[in-house]
Amino acid sequence: MNILQPYKICNIDINNIVFKKTKLIDNKKIIFLKYKDETLNNFVIQLSKIKNNNVIDQNEIEFIIENVDNIDFFEKLDNFIIEQSHQNYSWFDHLKNTSSMNYQRILRDDNSIKLKLCNNDELVTKLFINDNIVTDFNDIISNESTTKIILEIYAVYIKSKSYGLLLRPINILMQCKEKPIYDYKFLEDTENDSNNSELYESNLQSEINNDNYDFDNKLFIKTHDILTDNSTTSSGDFDLDKCIT
Protein backbone atom coordinates (compact mmCIF):
# COMPACT_ATOMS: atom_id res chain seq x y z
CA MET A 1 0.00 0.00 0.00
CA ASN A 2 1.32 3.41 -0.97
CA ILE A 3 1.85 5.94 1.81
CA LEU A 4 0.07 9.15 0.82
CA GLN A 5 1.09 12.67 1.78
CA PRO A 6 -1.32 15.44 2.79
CA TYR A 7 -1.44 18.77 1.02
CA LYS A 8 0.41 21.73 2.46
CA ILE A 9 -2.00 24.55 3.21
CA CYS A 10 0.27 27.07 1.51
CA ASN A 11 -0.05 25.13 -1.77
CA ILE A 12 -3.84 24.80 -1.81
CA ASP A 13 -5.97 26.63 -4.37
CA ILE A 14 -9.52 26.84 -3.00
CA ASN A 15 -10.92 26.96 -6.51
CA ASN A 16 -9.63 23.42 -7.14
CA ILE A 17 -12.24 21.96 -4.77
CA VAL A 18 -14.65 19.69 -6.61
CA PHE A 19 -18.11 18.65 -5.35
CA LYS A 20 -18.73 15.01 -6.21
CA LYS A 21 -21.57 12.62 -5.45
CA THR A 22 -24.46 13.41 -3.14
CA LYS A 23 -25.98 11.14 -0.51
CA LEU A 24 -29.28 11.60 1.31
CA ILE A 25 -29.69 9.98 4.74
CA ASP A 26 -32.82 10.60 6.85
CA ASN A 27 -33.43 14.04 5.36
CA LYS A 28 -29.76 14.94 5.79
CA LYS A 29 -27.71 15.52 2.67
CA ILE A 30 -23.99 14.83 2.32
CA ILE A 31 -22.05 16.32 -0.62
CA PHE A 32 -18.61 14.74 -0.87
CA LEU A 33 -15.52 16.78 -1.72
CA LYS A 34 -12.39 16.08 -3.72
CA TYR A 35 -9.38 18.20 -4.58
CA LYS A 36 -8.32 18.55 -8.21
CA ASP A 37 -4.58 18.33 -8.68
CA GLU A 38 -3.30 16.36 -11.62
CA THR A 39 -6.04 13.90 -10.66
CA LEU A 40 -8.94 13.96 -8.23
CA ASN A 41 -7.71 13.17 -4.73
CA ASN A 42 -9.03 13.15 -1.22
CA PHE A 43 -8.86 16.67 0.23
CA VAL A 44 -6.38 15.92 3.03
CA ILE A 45 -4.27 18.59 4.73
CA GLN A 46 -1.80 18.82 7.61
CA LEU A 47 -2.22 21.55 10.18
CA SER A 48 0.68 23.40 11.74
CA LYS A 49 1.77 22.29 15.23
CA ILE A 50 -0.76 22.95 17.97
CA LYS A 51 0.34 23.42 21.59
CA ASN A 52 -2.80 22.53 23.48
CA ASN A 53 -5.71 20.12 23.64
CA ASN A 54 -8.86 19.66 25.63
CA VAL A 55 -10.54 16.29 25.68
CA ILE A 56 -14.30 16.76 25.81
CA ASP A 57 -15.04 13.04 25.89
CA GLN A 58 -13.37 9.92 24.56
CA ASN A 59 -14.57 10.72 21.02
CA GLU A 60 -14.08 14.48 20.76
CA ILE A 61 -11.03 16.72 21.22
CA GLU A 62 -10.89 20.50 21.09
CA PHE A 63 -7.87 22.46 19.89
CA ILE A 64 -7.14 26.17 19.68
CA ILE A 65 -5.66 27.17 16.33
CA GLU A 66 -2.98 29.83 16.79
CA ASN A 67 -1.20 29.68 13.44
CA VAL A 68 -2.26 32.69 11.35
CA ASP A 69 -2.00 30.82 8.04
CA ASN A 70 -4.26 28.04 9.32
CA ILE A 71 -6.83 30.54 10.58
CA ASP A 72 -6.80 32.38 7.27
CA PHE A 73 -7.18 29.12 5.34
CA PHE A 74 -10.26 28.02 7.32
CA GLU A 75 -11.88 31.45 6.90
CA LYS A 76 -11.35 31.34 3.13
CA LEU A 77 -12.66 27.78 3.00
CA ASP A 78 -15.82 28.76 4.91
CA ASN A 79 -16.42 31.74 2.63
CA PHE A 80 -15.95 29.53 -0.43
CA ILE A 81 -18.57 27.02 0.78
CA ILE A 82 -21.04 29.81 1.57
CA GLU A 83 -20.53 31.30 -1.89
CA GLN A 84 -21.01 27.91 -3.56
CA SER A 85 -24.18 27.25 -1.58
CA HIS A 86 -25.68 30.47 -2.94
CA GLN A 87 -24.91 29.31 -6.46
CA ASN A 88 -26.15 25.73 -6.04
CA TYR A 89 -29.77 25.81 -4.91
CA SER A 90 -30.04 22.09 -5.62
CA TRP A 91 -28.09 21.46 -2.43
CA PHE A 92 -31.25 22.31 -0.47
CA ASP A 93 -33.93 20.83 -2.69
CA HIS A 94 -34.70 18.12 -0.12
CA LEU A 95 -35.79 20.77 2.39
CA LYS A 96 -39.21 22.43 2.51
CA ASN A 97 -38.01 25.60 4.23
CA THR A 98 -34.55 27.11 3.75
CA SER A 99 -35.23 30.62 5.07
CA SER A 100 -33.53 29.98 8.42
CA MET A 101 -30.45 28.10 7.21
CA ASN A 102 -27.31 28.91 9.21
CA TYR A 103 -23.76 28.07 8.17
CA GLN A 104 -21.60 26.56 10.94
CA ARG A 105 -18.06 27.92 10.59
CA ILE A 106 -15.10 25.62 11.22
CA LEU A 107 -13.52 27.80 13.90
CA ARG A 108 -15.38 29.19 16.88
CA ASP A 109 -14.96 32.76 18.14
CA ASP A 110 -11.86 31.82 20.14
CA ASN A 111 -10.37 30.05 17.06
CA SER A 112 -11.01 26.66 18.63
CA ILE A 113 -11.85 23.63 16.52
CA LYS A 114 -13.62 20.48 17.68
CA LEU A 115 -12.77 17.18 16.03
CA LYS A 116 -14.68 13.96 16.48
CA LEU A 117 -12.46 10.89 16.35
CA CYS A 118 -13.57 8.38 13.73
CA ASN A 119 -14.09 4.81 14.83
CA ASN A 120 -16.18 3.00 12.24
CA ASP A 121 -15.89 0.51 9.42
CA GLU A 122 -14.80 3.19 6.95
CA LEU A 123 -12.19 5.05 8.99
CA VAL A 124 -10.49 4.77 12.36
CA THR A 125 -8.51 7.80 13.49
CA LYS A 126 -4.94 6.82 14.26
CA LEU A 127 -4.00 8.44 17.56
CA PHE A 128 -0.40 8.48 18.76
CA ILE A 129 0.82 9.68 22.17
CA ASN A 130 4.59 10.06 22.42
CA ASP A 131 4.98 7.87 19.31
CA ASN A 132 2.92 5.04 20.82
CA ILE A 133 -0.37 4.22 19.12
CA VAL A 134 -3.43 4.38 21.38
CA THR A 135 -6.01 1.70 20.72
CA ASP A 136 -8.42 2.62 23.50
CA PHE A 137 -9.81 6.15 23.05
CA ASN A 138 -10.78 6.16 26.73
CA ASP A 139 -7.07 6.60 27.52
CA ILE A 140 -7.06 10.10 26.05
CA ILE A 141 -6.75 12.89 28.60
CA SER A 142 -6.25 16.65 28.42
CA ASN A 143 -2.57 17.45 28.63
CA GLU A 144 0.04 19.97 27.65
CA SER A 145 1.20 18.70 24.32
CA THR A 146 2.53 19.53 20.91
CA THR A 147 0.08 18.10 18.41
CA LYS A 148 0.23 17.36 14.70
CA ILE A 149 -3.00 16.67 12.83
CA ILE A 150 -3.68 15.22 9.39
CA LEU A 151 -7.22 16.22 8.54
CA GLU A 152 -9.57 15.33 5.70
CA ILE A 153 -12.03 17.95 4.50
CA TYR A 154 -14.57 15.31 3.73
CA ALA A 155 -17.96 16.69 2.76
CA VAL A 156 -20.61 19.38 3.07
CA TYR A 157 -23.43 18.36 5.40
CA ILE A 158 -26.91 19.90 5.17
CA LYS A 159 -29.46 19.47 7.95
CA SER A 160 -32.87 21.04 8.44
CA LYS A 161 -31.61 24.37 9.80
CA SER A 162 -27.84 24.36 9.40
CA TYR A 163 -25.03 23.27 7.14
CA GLY A 164 -21.24 23.19 7.21
CA LEU A 165 -18.17 21.07 6.54
CA LEU A 166 -17.49 17.56 7.81
CA LEU A 167 -13.88 17.18 8.93
CA ARG A 168 -12.32 13.78 9.59
CA PRO A 169 -9.09 13.52 11.59
CA ILE A 170 -6.99 10.78 10.01
CA ASN A 171 -3.87 10.96 12.19
CA ILE A 172 -3.31 12.80 15.47
CA LEU A 173 0.14 12.78 17.02
CA MET A 174 0.51 14.18 20.55
CA GLN A 175 3.90 14.73 22.12
CA CYS A 176 3.12 15.15 25.81
CA LYS A 177 5.47 16.29 28.55
CA GLU A 178 6.40 13.32 30.67
CA LYS A 179 6.95 13.72 34.39
CA PRO A 180 10.16 12.26 35.87
CA ILE A 181 9.58 8.82 37.34
CA TYR A 182 10.57 8.40 41.00
CA ASP A 183 9.16 4.99 41.74
CA TYR A 184 11.79 2.95 43.53
CA LYS A 185 11.37 -0.20 45.56
CA PHE A 186 13.36 -1.39 48.53
CA LEU A 187 15.81 -4.19 47.89
CA GLU A 188 15.66 -7.33 50.01
CA ASP A 189 18.60 -7.79 52.39
CA THR A 190 20.86 -10.65 51.30
CA GLU A 191 22.56 -13.07 53.67
CA ASN A 192 25.94 -11.41 53.01
CA ASP A 193 24.48 -7.96 53.82
CA SER A 194 23.22 -9.28 57.15
CA ASN A 195 26.55 -10.96 58.02
CA ASN A 196 28.54 -7.84 57.13
CA SER A 197 26.33 -5.71 59.32
CA GLU A 198 26.73 -8.03 62.30
CA LEU A 199 30.51 -8.19 61.74
CA TYR A 200 30.78 -4.39 61.68
CA GLU A 201 28.87 -4.05 64.95
CA SER A 202 31.04 -6.76 66.58
CA ASN A 203 34.30 -5.08 65.52
CA LEU A 204 33.10 -1.70 66.72
CA GLN A 205 32.25 -3.07 70.13
CA SER A 206 35.65 -4.80 70.33
CA GLU A 207 37.49 -1.54 69.58
CA ILE A 208 35.59 0.25 72.26
CA ASN A 209 36.57 -2.37 74.83
CA ASN A 210 40.28 -2.67 74.00
CA ASP A 211 43.27 -0.47 74.97
CA ASN A 212 43.53 1.16 71.54
CA TYR A 213 40.29 2.96 72.17
CA ASP A 214 41.62 4.30 75.52
CA PHE A 215 44.81 5.45 73.84
CA ASP A 216 42.92 7.22 71.06
CA ASN A 217 40.63 8.82 73.56
CA LYS A 218 43.56 10.12 75.67
CA LEU A 219 45.26 11.39 72.51
CA PHE A 220 42.13 13.30 71.60
CA ILE A 221 42.00 14.89 75.06
CA LYS A 222 45.68 15.92 74.95
CA THR A 223 45.37 17.36 71.47
CA HIS A 224 42.21 19.19 72.41
CA ASP A 225 43.97 20.80 75.41
CA ILE A 226 46.82 22.00 73.22
CA LEU A 227 44.50 23.60 70.64
CA THR A 228 42.24 25.36 73.13
CA ASP A 229 42.70 28.95 74.26
CA ASN A 230 43.99 27.71 77.65
CA SER A 231 47.11 26.25 76.03
CA THR A 232 50.35 28.24 76.43
CA THR A 233 51.96 26.70 73.34
CA SER A 234 51.97 28.91 70.25
CA SER A 235 51.06 27.53 66.87
CA GLY A 236 54.70 27.78 65.83
CA ASP A 237 55.78 25.52 68.76
CA PHE A 238 53.15 22.86 68.17
CA ASP A 239 54.71 19.40 67.60
CA LEU A 240 52.32 16.47 67.26
CA ASP A 241 55.12 13.93 67.75
CA LYS A 242 55.93 15.36 71.18
CA CYS A 243 52.29 15.19 72.15
CA ILE A 244 52.15 11.51 71.27
CA THR A 245 55.28 10.73 73.32
N, C-alpha and C positions, 0 to 999 in steps of 0.2 A: 504494500500500500504506500502510495506517495504521501510524503509529509508536505502539507500545504502551508503557505505563508499568508498571514493577513495583510491587508492593505495598510500602508502608512497614511495617516490622516492628511498629511501635507500633500500627498499625491492624488487625492480624490477629487474628481470633478462631479459635483452634485448632478449635473445634467446627464450623466451617464447611468443614472438609476433607471431601471426598466421595471415596469409593473407587469407581472406575468399572470398566471392563472388565479382564478377567484374561487373561493370555497364558502358555502353557506352552511352554518351549523346553528340550529335553534335560533333563527332570526339574528344571528351574528355573522357578519361577513368578514372573511380574511382575504386580503389581496397580497399575494406573495411578491417579494422583491428580489431582483438580481442586479448585479453591477456589470455593465458592458465595458470590457477591456478589449482585448483581441477576441475573446469569446465571452459568453455569458457565464458569470461565476457567482457563487454565493457572496453576499455583501458582508464580508468579515473584516473587522478592523482591530487594531490594538491600541488601547488607550495608553497615555503616558502614565508614569508611576504615580500611585496614589498613596498617601501617607496616613490613612485612617480607615477604619471600618466600624460599622455598628451592626451587629447581628440582631435582626428583629425577631426572627424565629429560625428554625433549622432549615427553612427553605428560602429565606429572603435576607439579603444583606444590603445595607445602605452605605454609600460612599459619598464623600464630598469631592467634587471635581474642582481642582485649583488651577490646573494648567489652562492658560488663556486660549491656546489654540484649540484645545478640546471643547471648551465652552463655546467658542466661536463656531466650531464645526456643528455642534448640536443645535445651536440657534439657526444656522443656515439650513440644516436638515429639516427642522420643524417648519420653517417658513416655506421651504420647497414643497412639503407635503400639504400644507394649507393651500398653497397656490394651485397645486394639482387637483385638490379636492374641489376647488371652485370651477375647474375646467372639465371635470369628469363627474357629471351629475349621476351617471349610471352607478357610481359607487353606492348611492343611497336609495336605489330604486326598490329595495326590499323593505323600506321603511314607509309608514303612512305619514308621519309627521317629522320633518327635518328642521323646523323653525328654531328649535332649542338645542341644536347640536353644538357641542363644546369640544374643542381640540385639547387633548392632554399633552402638554409639552414634556419633553424628556427630562429636563432638569427642573427642579423645584426652585422656589425663590432664593434659597440659600445655596443654590448650585449642587444640591444633593441629587443622587440618582439611586433608585431602588432596583435591584436585580433579583429576580426569582431564579433560583437554581433549578435546572432541568433534571428530571429524574423519571424518564419514561422510555418507552420502547424506541422512540425515534432519536432521542439525544439524552445523554447523561453528562452534566457538567463535570469536568475534571477539576477537582480542587486539590491544590497542593499547599501544605504548610511546612515551611522550612525544607522544601524539596521532597517531602514525604507525602505520597498521595493519601487522601482521606476518603475512606469508603463509607463511613457513617457520618451523615450530615449533622447528626446530633452532637458531634464533637466540636462543632464550630462555635467559637466564643468571640466576643468583642475583644480586641487587643490592639495595642500599638503595633503597626505593621507597615511594611512597604509592599504595595500590592501591584501586580501586573494583571491586566485583564484582556483576554481576546474575546471580542463581542461580535455577534452576528446581528445585523439589522435585518430582521427576518420578514416582517410583513406589516401591512396596515390593518388594524382591526377597527371594525365599525359596530358599535352597539346602538341601543335605542336612543341614547341621549349624548353619547360621546364617541370620540374616535382618537386614534393615536398610533404610535409605532410599537410593535412587539420586538423586544430585544432579547436575545438568547445568549447568556454567557457560556462560552465553550470551554475556556480554560481560565481558572483564577489561581494565581500563585501568590501566596502570602509569605513574606519573610518577617517573622515575629521576633521580637527581642526575647532572648531566653535568659532567665534568671540563673545565677550561679547555683550549682547544686552542692549543698552542705548536708549530706545524708550519710553519715558514717556509722558503722556499727562497732561495738566493742569486740575485740579479739578474745578468744578463750585462752586462759592461761595453760601453757604446756607444762609437762612434768619437769623439764629442765628449768623453766622460769621459776617454778616453785622451789626447786632445790637450790638455785642460785640465790634466791631471796633469803632462804633459811641460812645458807652459808654466810652471806653478808652479815646478817644479824648476829650470828655466832662469833664471827671474827671481831666485830665491833665490841661485843661484850667482853671478849678475851683481852682486847687492847686496853679497855677501861680498867680491868682488874690487874694488869701486870705492871712492872716497874717502869716500863717505857712511858706509860701514860703519866706517872708521877713526875718523871724527869721532864717531859714536855710541858707539864703544867707548871713546874717550878721555873723552867726556862721562860715561859710566857710571863710569869709574875716578875722575874728579874728584869726582863726586857721592858716590860711595862713601866717599872719603877724608873728605869734609866731615861725613858722618853717622856715622862711626865714633867710638869713644871717644877716639881719638888727636887728633881735631880740637879746636882751641882756640876755634872759633866757637860761640857759644851759639845756641840755637834761635831766640832773638829777633832775632839778627843775620843769620840765614840769608837770602840773597838769590839766587834761582836765576838771575836775569838776569846778576848779576855773575859767577857761575860760568861761564856760557856765554861771556861776553866775556873 
